[in-house]
Amino acid sequence: MIVDVHVHFSDQPGYAEQLAAECARLGIDKVCAFNGVFKEGKLAGTLLDAGKKHPKFLIPFAYFRLGDDHADLVDRYHDAGYKGMKCIRPRLNYDDKTYYPVYDRAERLGMPILFHLGIVARGSQDRYTDVNNDRMRPVYLDTIARAFPGLTVIGAHFGNPWSDEAAMCARWNPNLFFDLSGSILKYRPPEFFKQLLWWGGGKPHYQAPDKSEPWHKILFGTDVGIKEMEDVMNDYKNLMSALNLSDEMKRCVMGGNAARSLKLDVA
């Protein structure tokens, strides 16, 4: 099974069918798709309807606006049919205690959260929205993962450019995972990932608490348009081949890790 944990869903007519067709061509079985917010008391976006048409393919994630949305919205998303949430551009650091009610609700409802990490793309409204990349450092996910051990936490982009933080946080938290989407696979050589994902194996004194291997913490994610998905998939494959990962570990990265951490139905 191949699972893409980082897809931005478009409300453009026919998008779901185009996405499904390309994923079928590439052998991608499931995608975590991000779309949907509550506006003026109503749910906006077409993802849930598309999910009903493609229930085995689309895993709907809603956007939760930390600092703007109330924690009760987690329950509303869950009841509406969303399986997880995506967070980006928080008003405060991700691990600020004012956000704990949100994480508590998500943990109790079994809703994983994917957090954008590192440098965020520049937008036309940045001067008005107080964008601060430092609030989205991977070390804040360490705090969240420890405080909410039952919450599945996914960090995007391996924390780029703070990937050393991401790797060490991943080692110590069984419920924390990272994808390699974004630009990191374009400019970092294979040796970089080998150096950061170093523990386990034949090093008895340097194991993760749950004895997992470092590549068990890495998930496949594209975070690009439909036409660029194959390019990102090839980047993953080239990296894993360059590092001589076993076929079993390659399968874990491309879908097995996500299936376990997200408790997906693999039937």
Residue pairs with C-beta under 8 A, 6 or more apart in sequence:
1 29
1 30
1 255
1 256
1 259
1 264
1 266
2 26
2 27
2 28
2 29
2 30
2 220
2 254
2 255
3 28
3 29
3 30
3 31
3 32
3 219
3 220
3 254
3 255
3 258
3 259
3 262
3 264
4 23
4 28
4 30
4 31
4 32
4 220
4 221
4 222
4 229
5 31
5 32
5 114
5 154
5 179
5 219
5 220
5 221
5 258
5 262
6 32
6 34
6 114
6 156
6 179
6 181
6 221
6 222
6 223
7 19
7 31
7 32
7 33
7 34
7 221
7 222
7 223
8 33
8 34
8 35
8 223
9 15
9 16
9 19
9 33
9 34
9 35
9 45
9 46
9 47
9 50
9 58
10 35
11 35
11 45
11 46
15 50
16 46
16 50
16 53
16 54
16 58
18 226
19 31
19 33
19 226
20 54
20 57
22 226
22 227
22 229
22 230
23 29
23 31
23 57
23 229
26 229
26 230
26 233
28 229
28 233
29 56
29 57
29 255
30 56
30 57
30 58
30 59
30 255
30 258
30 264
31 57
31 58
31 59
32 59
32 61
32 83
32 84
32 114
32 258
32 262
33 47
33 50
33 51
33 58
33 59
33 60
33 61
34 47
34 61
34 62
34 63
34 86
34 114
35 45
35 46
35 47
35 60
35 61
35 62
35 63
36 43
36 44
36 45
36 47
36 48
36 60
36 62
36 63
36 77
36 82
37 43
37 44
37 45
37 62
37 63
37 65
38 44
38 69
38 73
38 76
43 76
43 80
47 58
47 60
48 60
48 80
48 81
48 82
50 58
51 58
51 59
51 60
51 81
56 265
59 83
59 84
59 262
59 264
60 81
60 82
60 83
60 84
61 82
61 83
61 84
61 85
61 86
61 114
62 77
62 80
62 82
62 84
62 85
62 86
63 85
63 86
63 87
63 88
64 73
64 74
64 77
64 85
64 86
64 87
64 102
64 113
65 87
65 89
66 87
66 90
66 91
66 92
66 94
66 99
66 102
67 90
67 91
67 92
67 98
67 99
68 91
69 102
71 101
71 102
71 104
71 105
72 105
74 85
74 102
74 105
74 106
74 109
74 111
75 105
75 109
77 85
77 111
78 109
78 111
82 111
83 111
83 112
83 262
84 111
84 112
84 113
84 114
84 152
84 262
85 106
85 111
85 112
85 113
85 114
86 113
86 114
86 115
86 116
87 94
87 113
87 114
87 115
87 116
88 115
88 116
88 120
88 136
89 116
89 120
89 129
89 131
89 136
90 96
90 99
90 135
90 136
91 130
91 135
92 98
92 99
92 135
93 134
93 135
93 137
93 140
94 115
94 135
94 136
94 137
94 140
94 141
94 144
95 140
95 141
95 143
95 144
95 147
100 147
103 113
103 144
103 147
103 148
103 151
104 148
105 111
106 112
106 113
106 148
106 151
107 148
107 150
107 151
108 150
110 263
112 151
112 152
112 153
112 154
112 261
112 262
113 151
113 152
113 153
113 154
114 154
114 155
114 156
115 136
115 141
115 153
115 154
115 155
115 156
116 136
116 156
116 157
117 136
117 137
117 138
117 141
117 155
117 156
117 157
117 158
117 159
117 160
117 162
117 166
117 178
118 133
118 136
118 137
118 138
118 156
118 157
118 159
118 160
118 161
118 162
118 182
119 133
119 160
119 161
120 131
120 133
120 136
123 129
123 131
137 159
137 162
137 165
138 155
138 159
138 162
138 163
138 165
138 166
138 169
138 178
139 162
139 165
139 169
141 153
141 155
141 169
141 173
141 176
142 169
142 172
142 173
142 176
144 151
144 153
145 151
145 153
145 169
145 173
145 175
145 176
146 173
148 175
149 174
149 175
150 175
151 175
152 175
152 177
152 261
152 262
153 173
153 175
153 176
153 177
154 176
154 177
154 178
154 179
154 219
154 261
155 166
155 169
155 176
155 177
155 178
155 179
156 178
156 179
156 181
156 182
156 221
156 223
157 178
157 179
157 180
157 181
157 182
157 183
157 184
157 223
158 166
158 167
158 178
158 179
158 180
158 184
158 218
159 165
159 166
159 178
160 182
160 183
160 184
163 184
163 188
163 192
163 196
164 196
166 178
166 196
167 196
167 197
167 214
169 176
170 176
170 177
170 178
170 214
170 217
171 199
171 208
171 214
171 217
172 208
172 209
174 208
174 209
174 210
174 212
175 261
176 217
177 217
177 218
177 219
177 257
177 258
177 261
178 217
178 218
178 219
179 218
179 219
179 220
179 221
179 223
180 218
180 220
180 221
180 235
180 236
180 239
181 221
181 222
181 223
181 224
181 232
182 223
185 232
185 235
185 236
185 239
186 235
190 239
190 242
190 243
193 239
193 243
194 243
197 214
197 215
197 217
197 218
198 206
198 214
199 206
199 207
199 208
199 214
200 206
200 207
200 208
200 211
200 212
200 213
200 214
201 213
208 214
213 249
215 245
215 249
215 252
215 253
216 252
216 257
217 257
218 253
218 257
219 253
219 257
219 258
219 261
220 233
220 236
220 253
220 254
220 255
220 258
222 228
222 229
222 232
222 233
223 232
224 231
224 232
236 253
236 254
237 250
240 249
240 250
240 253
245 253
258 264
259 266
